Amino acid sequence: MTDPGLASSLEKMRADGVAEIAVRTFAHYYERLRAGDAGVLAESEIEPVSTLPDADDLPDDEDGAREALGRTVIVKLNGGLGTSMGMTGPKSLLEVKDGLSFLDITVHQIRDLRARTGARLPLVLMNSFATRDASLAALTPYDDLAVDGVPADFLQSKVPKLAADDLAAARWPDDPALEWAPPGHGDLYPSLLSSGMLGALIDGGYRYAFVANVDNLGAVLEPRLLAWFARERIPFLMEVADRTAADRKGGHLARRADGGLVLREIAQTPDEDVDAFQDVERHRFFNTNTLWIDLRALAGVLRARDGVLGLPMIVNRKTVDPADASSPRVIQLETAMGAAIDVFDDARAVRVPRERFAPVKTTDDLLGLRSDAYELTGAGRIVLAAERAKTGAGAPLVRLDPDYFKLVRDFDARFPQGAPSLVRAQRLTVRGDVVFGAGVVVRGAATVEHAGDGQRMIADGAMLDGPA
């Protein structure tokens, strides 16, 4: 007999036209939750990973790269609205550098790769219902982008939020849209299958997929990595980078007792193991969420598992209305796409340079990227300015007061003339309501504070090189 809570969710999903593969996948995780699976991975169940192949040490293989490039597709996850930064449209359309959006820069990267390699390299977006129309419209001017036989996008799924008390499908009549949640980017795999995209790509002669978040401008297809991935017949490859203190909350790579690789997110970590999770010397490598997937291998695993990969589950406990802490408590069942490293036999990970991980998650990141600390090359690559790169300075650390800068509209209002110069800055910290004029220059470690009424104005051309 079907659990009443599960029945209410499955009925809701089918009534809304959710694909049957997504329905079965949700049922799999619901039953695990009901059976007592808390979606945790204890420190006692894993071991640290100490060494990995290094991307910088891989051999050049021009012939192998050329052959593999002709069978490769680029998939970008594009379902986010940037709500944490106050956006209501696709995050990928946010202007990030030189008047260009994430999506614009992605297109420039692909055009450059095509020009250099002669490969087709289709771009496929995994959109949500909320991002699809605007994102496809933004691509309309790029009339050379489409590749015959390859759809421009496919849609990610959605799952019901569950009432925390009885696990029935949550109800919120004030805004029924809030009764639904994205199932995490692990939804990539069932959505590729249910949309028909996986079959279309394989039928079109594509074997390999390079997958990354659209907001990670460092994630550019690297032919040498692709050649190694294809030559070694790796079914699934995760790019990881060295963890720093800034990455303590990001998912890290580990090994199970049988030697297989596994990804652990902080939401999967028991409270007593959080210190071990955040120990960047113990767990050295974090997941950049950039993956390489053998599409035939993926199709085989999905076929063997009836479309349900069975990734490790993440149990997120929230309120039905994220903006209202007094609204009913709910559970969201999610998975991470990098967790598939635990599913494929012979899955591997490779250590990549930090510059391959350049996401924009906050307006702190956005200010650094818009500043002269970074340059946009003709190939569409975001790189540290030459002046910083030659000194090994790394990226400047930006900390803006979230009360005044967290939302993009407030951020833009306080930098009306554009970002200050950060090319010679180590750190910029802003506390209080501060507006920056044109041509402001930051050097060294500068802190700007304002605790009074109204706004503090930083004059045009001001030099900030210490406490101000």
Long-range contacts (C-beta under 8 A, 24 or more apart in sequence): 3-30, 3-31, 3-34, 3-167, 4-168, 5-30, 5-34, 5-162, 5-163, 5-166, 5-167, 5-168, 5-169, 6-30, 6-31, 6-34, 6-167, 8-168, 8-169, 9-159, 9-160, 9-162, 9-168, 9-169, 11-169, 12-160, 12-169, 12-179, 13-159, 13-160, 16-158, 18-157, 18-158, 18-159, 19-157, 19-190, 19-191, 19-194, 19-195, 20-194, 21-190, 21-193, 21-194, 21-307, 21-308, 22-157, 22-159, 22-183, 22-187, 22-190, 22-191, 22-194, 24-306, 24-307, 24-308, 25-183, 25-190, 25-307, 25-308, 25-309, 26-159, 26-160, 26-183, 26-333, 28-308, 28-310, 29-313, 29-333, 29-335, 30-162, 30-167, 30-333, 32-313, 33-162, 33-167, 33-313, 33-315, 33-331, 33-333, 34-167, 37-313, 38-315, 39-267, 39-268, 39-312, 39-313, 39-314, 39-315, 40-268, 40-269, 40-270, 41-262, 41-264, 41-268, 41-269, 41-312, 42-270, 42-273, 43-269, 43-270, 43-273, 43-276, 43-277, 45-256, 45-257, 46-254, 46-255, 46-256, 46-262, 46-264, 47-254, 47-255, 47-256, 47-257, 48-254, 48-255, 48-282, 48-283, 48-284, 49-253, 49-254, 49-255, 49-261, 49-283, 49-284, 49-285, 49-349, 50-284, 52-240, 52-285, 52-349, 52-350, 52-351, 53-348, 53-350, 53-351, 54-350, 54-351, 55-222, 55-224, 55-225, 55-239, 55-350, 55-351, 55-352, 55-353, 56-353, 58-224, 58-225, 58-228, 59-224, 59-228, 60-224, 61-224, 61-227, 61-228, 61-231, 62-227, 64-227, 64-228, 64-230, 64-231, 65-117, 65-223, 65-224, 65-226, 65-227, 66-117, 66-118, 66-119, 67-230, 68-207, 68-208, 68-223, 68-226, 68-227, 68-229, 68-230, 69-117, 69-119, 69-121, 69-223, 69-226, 70-119, 70-120, 70-205, 71-205, 71-206, 71-207, 71-208, 72-119, 72-121, 72-206, 72-207, 72-208, 72-209, 72-210, 72-221, 72-226, 73-121, 73-122, 73-124, 73-150, 73-201, 73-206, 73-208, 73-209, 73-210, 74-110, 74-121, 74-122, 74-123, 74-124, 74-209, 74-210, 74-221, 75-124, 75-125, 75-126, 75-188, 75-209, 75-210, 75-211, 75-212, 76-106, 76-123, 76-124, 76-125, 76-126, 76-211, 76-212, 76-213, 76-214, 77-126, 77-185, 77-188, 77-211, 77-212, 77-213, 77-214, 77-337, 78-103, 78-125, 78-126, 78-127, 78-128, 78-131, 78-135, 78-153, 78-214, 79-126, 79-127, 79-128, 79-130, 79-131, 79-156, 79-182, 79-185, 80-128, 80-131, 80-215, 81-128, 81-130, 81-131, 82-408, 84-361, 84-362, 84-406, 85-362, 85-363, 85-366, 85-406, 85-407, 85-408, 85-411, 86-406, 86-407, 86-408, 86-409, 86-410, 87-408, 89-131, 89-134, 90-130, 90-131, 90-134, 90-135, 90-138, 91-214, 91-215, 92-131, 92-135, 92-138, 92-214, 92-215, 93-134, 93-135, 93-138, 94-360, 94-366, 94-408, 96-217, 96-360, 96-366, 96-369, 96-370, 97-217, 97-369, 97-370, 97-374, 97-376, 97-382, 98-376, 100-376, 101-138, 102-214, 102-215, 102-217, 102-360, 103-135, 103-138, 103-139, 103-214, 104-138, 105-217, 105-376, 105-380, 105-382, 106-214, 106-217, 106-380, 107-139, 107-142, 107-145, 107-380, 108-379, 108-380, 109-220, 109-221, 109-379, 109-380, 109-381, 110-145, 110-380, 111-144, 111-380, 112-378, 112-379, 112-380, 113-220, 113-221, 117-223, 120-147, 121-147, 121-221, 122-146, 122-147, 122-150, 122-206, 123-152, 124-150, 124-151, 124-152, 124-153, 124-154, 124-197, 124-201, 125-152, 125-153, 125-154, 125-214, 126-153, 126-154, 126-155, 126-156, 126-188, 126-191, 127-153, 127-154, 127-155, 127-156, 128-155, 128-156, 128-158, 128-182, 129-155, 129-158, 149-200, 149-204, 150-200, 150-201, 150-204, 150-206, 151-197, 151-200, 154-191, 154-192, 154-195, 154-196, 154-197, 155-191, 155-195, 156-182, 156-183, 156-187, 156-188, 156-191, 157-183, 157-187, 157-190, 157-191, 157-194, 158-182, 158-183, 159-183, 159-332, 159-333, 161-318, 161-320, 161-330, 161-331, 161-332, 162-330, 162-331, 162-332, 162-333, 163-328, 163-329, 163-330, 163-331, 164-317, 164-328, 164-329, 164-330, 164-331, 165-329, 167-331, 170-320, 170-328, 170-330, 172-320, 172-321, 172-327, 172-328, 174-321, 175-321, 178-320, 178-321, 178-322, 179-320, 181-332, 181-334, 182-334, 183-333, 183-334, 183-335, 184-314, 184-334, 184-335, 184-336, 184-337, 185-213, 185-289, 185-335, 185-336, 185-337, 186-309, 186-311, 186-334, 186-335, 186-336, 186-337, 186-339, 186-340, 187-335, 187-337, 188-337, 189-298, 189-302, 189-309, 189-311, 189-337, 189-340, 190-302, 190-307, 190-308, 190-309, 192-298, 193-299, 193-302, 193-307, 194-307, 198-295, 198-298, 198-299, 198-302, 199-299, 201-295, 202-295, 202-296, 202-299, 206-295, 207-294, 207-295, 207-296, 208-292, 208-293, 208-294, 208-295, 209-291, 209-292, 209-293, 209-295, 210-290, 210-291, 210-292, 211-290, 211-291, 211-292, 211-293, 211-337, 212-289, 212-290, 212-291, 213-289, 213-290, 213-359, 215-359, 215-360, 215-361, 216-288, 216-289, 216-290, 216-357, 216-358, 216-359, 217-358, 217-359, 217-360, 217-369, 217-381, 217-382, 218-355, 218-356, 218-357, 218-358, 218-359, 218-382, 219-288, 219-290, 219-356, 219-357, 220-356, 220-380, 220-381, 222-356, 225-292, 225-350, 225-352, 226-292, 229-292, 232-348, 233-294, 234-292, 234-294, 234-346, 234-347, 234-348, 235-293, 235-294, 235-297, 235-298, 235-301, 235-344, 235-345, 235-346, 235-347, 236-291, 236-292, 236-293, 236-294, 236-297, 236-298, 236-340, 236-341, 236-343, 236-344, 236-347, 236-348, 237-291, 237-292, 237-293, 237-347, 237-348, 237-349, 237-350, 238-263, 238-287, 238-288, 238-290, 238-291, 238-338, 238-341, 238-347, 238-348, 238-349, 238-350, 239-288, 239-290, 239-291, 239-292, 239-349, 239-350, 239-352, 239-356, 240-285, 240-286, 240-287, 240-288, 240-349, 240-350, 240-351, 240-352, 241-285, 241-286, 241-288, 241-351, 241-352, 241-353, 241-354, 241-356, 241-357, 242-284, 242-285, 242-286, 242-351, 242-354, 243-280, 243-283, 243-284, 243-285, 243-286, 244-280, 245-280, 247-280, 247-286, 248-277, 248-278, 248-280, 249-278, 250-286, 250-287, 251-286, 251-287, 251-336, 251-338, 252-277, 252-283, 252-284, 252-285, 252-286, 252-287, 253-283, 253-285, 253-286, 253-287, 253-341, 253-349, 254-283, 256-342, 260-342, 260-347, 261-341, 261-342, 261-347, 261-348, 261-349, 262-312, 262-339, 262-341, 262-342, 263-287, 263-312, 263-336, 263-338, 263-339, 263-341, 263-342, 265-314, 265-336, 267-314, 267-315, 267-316, 268-312, 268-314, 285-349, 285-351, 287-336, 287-338, 288-352, 288-356, 288-357, 289-337, 289-338, 290-352, 290-356, 290-357, 291-337, 291-338, 291-340, 297-344, 301-343, 301-344, 309-340, 309-343, 310-343, 311-335, 311-336, 311-339, 311-340, 311-342, 311-343, 312-336, 312-339, 312-342, 354-394, 355-383, 355-384, 358-382, 362-406, 363-400, 363-405, 363-406, 363-407, 363-408, 363-411, 364-398, 364-399, 364-400, 364-405, 365-398, 366-408, 366-411, 367-398, 367-400, 367-411, 367-415, 367-419, 367-422, 367-428, 368-395, 368-396, 368-398, 368-422, 370-418, 370-419, 371-396, 371-419, 371-420, 371-421, 371-422, 371-423, 372-419, 372-421, 372-422, 372-423, 373-422, 373-423, 373-425, 385-423, 387-423, 387-424, 388-423, 393-426, 396-422, 396-425, 396-426, 396-427, 396-428, 396-442, 397-426, 397-427, 397-428, 398-422, 398-427, 398-428, 399-427, 399-428, 399-429, 399-430, 400-430, 401-430, 401-431, 401-432, 401-433, 401-434, 403-433, 404-432, 404-433, 404-434, 405-430, 417-460, 420-464, 428-464, 432-456, 434-458, 437-461, 437-462, 440-464
